[in-house]
Amino acid sequence: MKFNDFVLGVLVLIGAAAILVSARNFSPIPGQAYGAETMPNAIGIVAAGLGIFMMAKSALMGFQGRAVALADWAKSPMAVVGVAMALALIGVYIVFSERVGFVPIAFLILLVFMLTLRTRIIVAVPVAIFATILVQQTFGRLLLVPLPRNDFLSFLW
């Protein structure tokens, strides 16, 4: 999918407004001249400037191109199935990750998604195993992100 600069500028401006509004609720840090909202405010201001610049540039150039254009590959039924499956698997992760744990659900999601995209099973299984372990180790051990655990496989980690 391809958007022209004006549409992207509007989307960036909406995102900047959301960042700025959400940063207003951050509490100040006692004894500091700046608070937790400083960086989000800076990012929101820069993003707003970028959005306005993109919209102005597009307007000055005469709104060239269609607002939204789909690429040829996006018109295929398999692309629709892939997007629907990705969204469904995100829902599955949200619903079942706390009960099942990160490792088994991540493995199943990766495997199902690769098989949906017609990856051979001889390739899909080892890639799903490797990617699950890599993500678990990177986020769980290195970055210390608390991933959902499972009593059955907790001895591995």
C-alpha positions as CSV (number, residue, x, y, z in Angstrom):
1,M,0.0,0.0,0.0
2,K,1.3,3.4,-0.9
3,F,0.2,6.7,0.5
4,N,1.0,10.1,-1.0
5,D,2.9,12.7,1.1
6,F,-0.2,14.6,2.1
7,V,-1.9,11.5,3.6
8,L,1.3,10.5,5.4
9,G,1.6,14.0,6.7
10,V,-1.9,13.8,8.2
11,L,-1.2,10.5,9.8
12,V,2.1,11.7,11.3
13,L,0.3,14.8,12.6
14,I,-2.4,12.7,14.2
15,G,0.4,10.5,15.8
16,A,2.2,13.6,17.0
17,A,-1.0,14.9,18.6
18,A,-1.6,11.6,20.3
19,I,2.0,11.6,21.7
20,L,1.6,15.2,23.0
21,V,-1.8,14.5,24.6
22,S,-0.5,11.3,26.3
23,A,2.6,13.1,27.6
24,R,0.5,15.6,29.5
25,N,-0.4,12.9,32.0
26,F,3.2,12.0,32.9
27,S,4.1,12.9,36.5
28,P,7.0,15.3,37.1
29,I,10.2,14.1,38.6
30,P,10.8,15.8,42.0
31,G,13.8,18.1,42.1
32,Q,14.3,18.1,38.3
33,A,13.9,21.0,35.9
34,Y,12.4,18.5,33.4
35,G,10.1,15.5,33.8
36,A,9.1,12.3,32.2
37,E,7.2,14.2,29.6
38,T,10.3,15.9,28.1
39,M,11.3,13.3,25.5
40,P,7.7,12.5,24.4
41,N,7.0,16.2,24.0
42,A,10.2,16.7,22.0
43,I,9.3,13.7,19.8
44,G,5.7,15.0,19.4
45,I,6.9,18.5,18.4
46,V,9.4,17.1,15.9
47,A,6.7,14.7,14.5
48,A,4.2,17.6,14.2
49,G,6.7,19.7,12.3
50,L,7.4,16.7,10.0
51,G,3.7,16.2,9.4
52,I,3.1,19.8,8.6
53,F,6.2,19.9,6.3
54,M,5.0,16.8,4.4
55,M,1.5,18.2,4.0
56,A,2.9,21.6,2.8
57,K,5.3,20.0,0.4
58,S,2.6,17.9,-1.1
59,A,0.2,20.9,-1.4
60,L,3.0,23.0,-3.1
61,M,3.7,20.2,-5.6
62,G,0.0,19.9,-6.5
63,F,-1.1,16.7,-4.7
64,Q,0.6,14.4,-7.1
65,G,-0.6,10.8,-7.3
66,R,-3.5,9.0,-5.8
67,A,-4.1,9.3,-2.0
68,V,-3.9,5.6,-1.5
69,A,-2.6,3.0,-4.0
70,L,-2.4,-0.8,-3.5
71,A,0.6,-2.6,-4.9
72,D,-0.2,-5.5,-7.2
73,W,0.9,-8.1,-4.6
74,A,-1.6,-6.7,-2.1
75,K,-4.5,-7.4,-4.5
76,S,-4.0,-11.2,-4.3
77,P,-6.2,-13.4,-2.1
78,M,-3.1,-14.9,-0.4
79,A,-2.2,-11.4,0.8
80,V,-5.6,-10.9,2.4
81,V,-5.3,-14.3,4.0
82,G,-1.8,-13.4,5.4
83,V,-3.0,-10.1,6.9
84,A,-6.1,-11.8,8.4
85,M,-4.0,-14.6,9.8
86,A,-1.5,-12.1,11.3
87,L,-4.3,-10.2,13.0
88,A,-5.9,-13.4,14.3
89,L,-2.6,-14.7,15.6
90,I,-2.0,-11.5,17.5
91,G,-5.4,-12.0,19.1
92,V,-4.5,-15.6,20.0
93,Y,-1.3,-14.3,21.7
94,I,-3.2,-11.7,23.7
95,V,-5.8,-14.3,24.9
96,F,-3.6,-17.3,25.5
97,S,-0.1,-16.1,26.4
98,E,-0.7,-15.7,30.1
99,R,-2.2,-19.3,30.4
100,V,0.1,-21.1,28.0
101,G,3.4,-19.1,28.4
102,F,5.5,-17.2,25.9
103,V,7.6,-20.0,24.5
104,P,4.9,-22.5,23.5
105,I,2.5,-19.8,22.1
106,A,5.3,-18.0,20.2
107,F,6.4,-21.3,18.7
108,L,2.9,-22.2,17.6
109,I,2.1,-18.7,16.3
110,L,5.3,-18.6,14.2
111,L,4.7,-22.1,12.9
112,V,1.1,-21.5,12.0
113,F,1.9,-18.2,10.3
114,M,4.8,-19.7,8.3
115,L,2.7,-22.6,7.2
116,T,-0.1,-20.2,6.2
117,L,2.4,-18.4,4.0
118,R,3.2,-21.8,2.4
119,T,6.6,-22.3,4.0
120,R,7.7,-25.9,3.9
121,I,7.4,-27.7,7.2
122,I,11.0,-28.8,7.1
123,V,12.0,-25.1,7.1
124,A,9.1,-23.8,9.3
125,V,9.7,-25.9,12.4
126,P,13.5,-25.2,12.9
127,V,13.0,-21.5,12.1
128,A,10.1,-21.3,14.6
129,I,12.2,-23.0,17.3
130,F,15.2,-20.7,16.6
131,A,13.2,-17.5,16.4
132,T,11.3,-18.3,19.6
133,I,14.5,-19.0,21.6
134,L,16.1,-15.9,20.1
135,V,13.3,-13.6,21.1
136,Q,12.9,-15.2,24.5
137,Q,16.6,-14.9,25.3
138,T,16.9,-11.4,23.8
139,F,13.8,-10.0,25.6
140,G,13.7,-12.2,28.7
141,R,17.4,-12.4,29.6
142,L,19.2,-9.5,27.9
143,L,16.5,-6.8,28.1
144,L,14.8,-8.2,31.2
145,V,11.3,-7.9,29.8
146,P,9.0,-10.1,31.8
147,L,7.5,-12.6,29.3
148,P,4.6,-14.8,30.3
149,R,5.9,-18.0,31.9
150,N,4.6,-21.6,31.8
151,D,5.3,-24.0,34.7
152,F,5.8,-26.9,32.3
153,L,8.8,-25.2,30.4
154,S,10.1,-22.9,33.1
155,F,13.0,-25.2,33.9
156,L,14.5,-24.3,30.5
157,W,14.8,-20.6,31.2
